[in-house]
Amino acid sequence: MAVPFFKEIKIGAYLVKQKLMGRKRYPLVLMLEPLFRCNLACAGCGKIDYPDAILNRRLSVQECLDAVDECGAPMVAIPGGEPLIHKDIGAIVKGIVARKKFVSLCTNALLLEKKLAEFEPSPYLFFSVHLDGIKKHHDKSVCMEGGFERAVSAIKAAKERGFAVNVNATIFDGHPAEDIAEFLDFCKSLGVGVSISPGYAYERAPDQQHFLARRKTKELFRKVFALGKGKGWELMHSGMFIDFLAGNQEAHCTPWGMPTRNIFGWQKPCYLLGEGYAKTFTELMETTAWDSYGTGAYEKCANCMAHCGYEPTAADMTIKNPLKALKLALFGVKTEGPMAPEISLANQRPAQYVFEQQVHKTLTQLNAEKAQKAAEKAAHVAAKAAAEREPVQLTAAE
């Protein structure tokens, strides 16, 4: 089942509606993280380095669906952790599909074949399988030999069952353009589209040596797109975002375009940075200091070109410049000549490291909740024991 064309129509209509209503900031995709636990330990991941008390937390089905309703975005991406570990993931997806929201279920696919029976093919659902390049790069990225073959097997199984499937690829330093082109050729032969993006340097990631700098990212993607001329790769991005990756235009991210809800709450400011949390979506939108983040404004954002920040920007640019978007669709991106000027980093504020405070706060809260439950249980047991020790009072009739 191919990703339906009406998905683009519905999302396009949503974007136009927001513009007509004069909204400056609005969500495009809800990033819904129901858990952080994963069955892999990727060296470049900054999502799994938590104490067990946090890794064992899950958003409930109701919490997930409430977040979908509260946010109102037309599309929901479910990353993690590994979502298929969640025992209620089938019910979560079913509830979102029933709301006629598009669902991108992101998975490393290790459990996908086993879990397929929990889902039903739908034009609103597609699996987004994590596959970081050809075998040697993917297996190194996920720190697991044989991971590539298992993911490909799961992709084939899902497609045979009638599900829409695409691939999401994170590109790191050390991936030659020729290898990326080979990977995109392989995905074409497999019959899947590809979402491709440079990796973000999570501050908690074990491997900090293989994230691409901004200039190097543009040079690499120019080479990749030059190698792909005429090959018909199916890239799951707008032409504007691809043009941005190739260095042909500069843009500022729109982090509110893909807001994140996870076990901590609504994450400020974006999926990649956790520097505070709001209790509600409205609070997130109204209290986040949006202008304090982004390339040129904040040191942690200096090299970021990830799709979760810039695809919403590209969508906005497409609405504002439809003729340019049409030209890119017809002729592709430029892969030679001067690049657009870089955003100056001269006035960016220095990085702040506040995440440990949130972890400590959450652990303190969890311990308090655990102690409260233990006290309530002890009181219940004591009350029951006391009742059992009381003598039976006979009535006069007895």
C-alpha positions in Angstrom: 0.0 0.0 0.0 1.6 3.3 -1.1 1.3 6.4 1.1 -1.9 8.0 -0.2 -1.9 11.2 -2.2 -4.8 12.5 -0.1 -2.4 12.7 2.8 -0.7 15.5 1.1 -4.0 17.1 0.2 -5.3 17.1 3.7 -2.1 18.4 5.2 -1.9 21.1 2.6 -5.5 22.2 3.3 -4.6 22.3 7.0 -1.6 24.6 6.3 -3.7 26.9 4.2 -6.3 27.1 6.9 -3.8 28.1 9.5 -2.5 30.9 7.2 -6.0 32.1 6.5 -6.7 32.2 10.2 -3.5 34.3 10.7 -1.8 31.9 13.1 1.9 32.5 13.5 2.7 29.3 15.3 0.8 26.1 14.9 1.7 22.3 15.0 2.2 20.3 11.9 3.2 16.9 13.4 2.8 15.8 17.0 5.9 13.9 18.2 4.3 11.4 20.7 6.8 9.4 22.8 4.9 6.9 24.9 8.1 5.5 26.4 11.9 5.9 26.4 12.7 2.2 26.8 14.3 0.5 23.8 15.6 -2.9 22.8 18.7 -1.4 21.2 21.4 0.8 22.6 22.5 2.9 19.7 25.7 4.9 20.2 24.2 8.1 18.8 21.0 8.0 20.8 20.3 10.5 23.6 16.9 9.0 24.5 17.7 5.8 26.5 20.3 7.0 29.0 17.8 7.2 32.0 17.5 5.4 35.3 15.2 2.4 35.2 12.5 4.2 37.1 12.1 6.5 34.1 12.7 3.9 31.4 9.9 1.8 33.0 7.3 4.7 32.7 4.7 4.6 30.0 2.1 7.0 28.8 -1.3 5.4 29.0 -3.6 5.0 26.0 -5.8 7.8 27.4 -2.8 10.2 27.9 -1.7 9.6 24.3 -5.1 10.2 22.8 -5.6 13.3 25.0 -2.3 14.7 23.7 -3.5 14.1 20.1 -6.8 15.9 20.8 -5.1 18.7 22.7 -2.5 19.4 20.0 -4.7 19.1 17.0 -1.9 18.4 14.5 -3.0 16.5 11.4 -0.2 14.0 11.7 1.2 12.0 14.7 4.7 10.5 14.7 5.3 7.9 17.4 9.1 7.6 18.1 10.6 6.4 21.4 12.4 4.4 22.7 10.9 1.6 20.8 7.1 2.0 20.5 6.4 -1.7 19.8 7.6 -2.5 23.4 4.5 -0.6 24.7 1.9 -3.2 25.5 -0.9 -0.9 24.4 0.6 0.4 21.2 -2.1 -1.3 19.1 -4.8 0.5 21.0 -2.9 3.8 20.8 -2.6 3.6 17.1 -6.2 2.5 16.6 -7.4 5.5 18.6 -5.4 7.9 16.6 -6.5 6.4 13.2 -10.1 6.6 14.4 -9.6 10.3 14.7 -8.5 10.4 11.1 -5.0 11.6 12.0 -2.1 10.3 10.0 0.2 8.0 12.1 3.9 7.4 11.4 4.9 4.6 13.8 8.7 4.7 14.0 10.3 1.4 14.8 13.7 -0.4 14.6 11.6 -3.3 13.3 13.0 -5.9 15.6 9.5 -6.7 16.9 7.6 -5.6 13.8 6.9 -9.0 12.3 5.7 -10.4 15.7 3.5 -7.4 16.3 1.9 -6.9 12.9 -1.3 -8.7 14.0 -2.0 -5.8 16.4 -2.6 -3.4 13.5 -4.8 -3.1 10.5 -3.8 -1.6 7.2 -5.1 1.9 6.8 -4.5 4.9 4.6 -3.9 6.8 7.8 -1.1 4.4 9.1 2.4 3.8 7.9 5.4 2.2 9.5 8.6 4.2 9.5 11.4 1.8 9.8 14.7 3.0 11.2 17.4 2.1 8.7 20.7 4.1 8.8 22.2 3.4 5.4 23.6 0.2 3.9 24.3 -2.8 6.1 27.8 -1.8 7.4 26.6 1.7 8.4 23.3 0.6 9.9 24.7 -2.2 12.0 27.4 0.1 13.3 24.8 2.8 14.1 22.5 0.5 16.0 25.4 -1.4 17.6 24.0 -4.7 16.5 25.2 -7.2 13.9 22.4 -8.5 11.7 20.1 -5.5 12.4 20.0 -4.5 8.8 18.7 -7.9 7.6 16.1 -8.1 10.3 14.8 -4.6 9.5 14.6 -5.5 5.8 12.8 -8.7 6.5 10.2 -6.9 8.6 9.7 -4.3 5.9 8.9 -7.0 3.3 6.6 -8.7 5.8 4.6 -5.5 6.5 4.3 -4.7 2.8 3.1 -8.2 2.1 0.4 -7.7 4.7 -0.8 -4.5 3.0 0.8 -1.9 5.2 2.4 1.3 4.0 6.1 1.4 4.9 8.8 3.9 4.5 12.3 4.2 5.9 13.8 6.9 8.1 17.6 7.2 7.8 19.8 9.3 10.1 23.1 10.2 8.5 26.3 10.6 10.4 29.8 11.7 9.6 31.7 8.9 7.9 28.9 8.0 5.5 30.3 8.6 2.0 27.9 10.1 -0.6 28.4 7.0 -2.7 27.2 4.7 0.1 24.2 6.9 0.7 23.3 6.8 -3.0 23.7 3.0 -2.9 21.3 2.9 0.1 18.7 5.1 -1.7 19.0 2.8 -4.8 18.4 -0.2 -2.5 15.3 1.5 -0.9 13.9 2.2 -4.4 14.3 -1.5 -5.3 12.6 -2.4 -2.0 9.7 -0.1 -3.0 9.9 2.2 0.0 10.3 6.0 0.3 13.0 7.4 2.5 13.0 10.2 5.1 16.6 11.3 5.5 18.2 13.7 7.9 21.5 14.5 9.5 21.9 13.3 13.0 21.5 15.7 16.0 24.3 15.7 18.6 22.3 14.7 21.7 24.3 15.8 24.7 23.6 12.5 26.4 24.6 10.3 23.4 27.6 8.0 24.1 29.2 8.8 20.7 29.8 12.5 20.2 32.4 12.1 17.4 30.3 11.3 14.4 27.7 14.2 14.1 27.9 16.3 11.0 28.7 20.0 11.1 26.4 22.3 9.2 28.8 23.1 6.2 29.8 19.4 5.9 26.1 18.4 5.9 25.4 20.6 2.9 28.4 19.4 1.0 27.5 15.8 1.6 23.9 16.1 0.5 24.9 18.1 -2.6 27.1 15.1 -3.6 24.2 12.7 -2.8 21.6 14.6 -4.8 24.1 15.0 -7.7 24.5 11.2 -7.8 20.7 10.8 -7.7 19.9 12.9 -10.8 17.4 11.0 -12.9 17.2 8.0 -10.6 13.7 8.7 -9.2 14.4 8.2 -5.5 11.3 8.6 -3.4 12.3 11.1 -0.7 9.6 11.7 1.9 10.3 15.4 2.1 9.2 18.6 0.5 11.4 20.0 -2.2 12.1 23.0 0.0 13.6 20.9 2.7 15.8 19.0 0.2 16.9 22.3 -1.3 17.8 23.5 2.3 19.9 20.3 2.9 21.8 21.1 -0.3 22.7 24.5 1.0 20.7 26.5 -1.6 18.8 28.5 0.9 19.1 29.4 4.5 16.2 29.0 6.9 15.4 29.2 10.6 13.8 26.2 12.4 10.2 26.3 13.6 10.4 24.0 16.7 6.7 24.5 17.5 5.9 22.8 14.2 6.7 19.4 15.7 5.8 19.6 19.4 6.7 16.7 21.7 4.7 15.0 24.4 6.4 12.4 26.5 6.4 11.0 30.0 7.8 14.3 31.4 5.1 16.4 29.8 5.2 18.8 26.8 8.9 19.2 26.0 10.5 22.6 25.6 11.5 23.7 23.0 11.5 20.7 20.6 11.9 16.9 20.1 15.7 17.2 20.1 16.2 19.5 23.2 14.6 18.9 26.6 15.1 22.1 28.5 11.9 22.3 30.5 8.4 20.9 30.3 4.9 22.2 30.3 1.8 20.6 31.7 -0.4 21.4 28.7 0.0 22.1 25.0 -1.3 25.6 25.4 1.2 26.3 28.2 4.0 25.0 25.9 3.0 27.3 23.1 2.5 30.4 25.3 5.4 30.1 27.7 8.3 28.7 25.6 10.9 31.4 24.8 11.0 30.4 21.1 13.3 33.2 20.0 16.0 31.9 22.4 16.5 28.8 20.3 17.6 27.9 16.8 20.8 28.3 14.8 22.4 31.7 15.6 20.5 32.0 18.8 21.6 29.0 20.9 24.9 27.0 20.9 23.2 23.6 21.0 21.4 24.4 17.8 24.4 25.6 15.9 24.8 22.6 13.6 21.2 21.3 13.6 19.6 20.7 10.2 17.2 17.9 11.3 13.9 17.5 9.6 11.9 17.8 12.8 12.9 21.4 13.0 13.2 22.4 9.4 10.5 20.4 7.6 7.8 22.6 9.2 9.8 25.6 8.0 9.9 24.1 4.5 6.2 23.5 4.5 5.6 27.2 5.4 8.0 28.3 2.6 6.1 26.1 0.2 2.9 27.9 1.0 4.6 31.3 0.6 6.5 30.4 -2.5 4.4 27.9 -4.6 6.2 28.8 -7.9 9.6 28.0 -6.4 8.3 24.8 -5.0 6.9 23.9 -8.4 10.3 24.6 -10.0 12.1 22.4 -7.5 9.6 19.6 -8.3 10.1 19.9 -12.0 13.9 20.4 -12.2 15.3 19.2 -8.8 17.8 21.0 -6.6 20.9 22.7 -7.6 24.1 20.7 -6.7 26.7 23.2 -8.0 27.6 26.8 -7.5 27.8 29.0 -4.4 25.7 28.1 -1.4 23.4 30.5 0.5 25.1 32.5 3.3 25.4 30.8 6.7 23.5 32.1 9.7 26.0 34.0 11.9 26.8 32.4 15.2 28.4 35.5 16.7 25.5 36.3 19.0 24.4 32.8 20.0 24.0 32.3 23.8 26.1 29.6 25.4 24.7 26.1 26.0 23.0 25.4 29.3 23.0 22.0 30.8 19.8 21.7 32.7 18.5 18.2 31.7 19.8 16.5 34.8 17.7 18.8 36.9 14.6 17.4 35.1 15.7 13.8 35.6 16.2 14.5 39.3 12.9 16.2 39.7 11.1 13.3 38.0 12.8 10.7 40.1 11.9 12.6 43.3 8.3 12.7 42.1 8.3 9.0 41.3 9.8 8.1 44.7 7.2 10.3 46.4 4.4 8.6 44.5 5.9 5.2 45.3 6.1 6.0 49.0 2.5 7.3 49.0 1.2 4.1 47.4 3.2 2.0 49.8 1.8 3.9 52.8 -1.8 3.6 51.4 -1.3 -0.2 50.9 0.1 -0.6 54.4 -2.8 1.3 55.9 -5.3 -0.8 54.0 -3.6 -4.0 55.1 -3.6 -2.8 58.8 -7.3 -1.8 58.6 -8.2 -5.2 57.1 -6.2 -7.0 59.8 -7.8 -5.0 62.6 -11.3 -5.7 61.2 -10.6 -9.4 61.1 -9.5 -9.3 64.8 -12.7 -7.6 66.0 -15.2 -10.0 67.8 -18.4 -10.8 65.9 -21.3 -8.8 67.4 -24.4 -11.0 67.7 -27.8 -9.4 67.3 -30.6 -9.9 69.8 -32.5 -12.2 67.4 -29.4 -14.4 67.1 
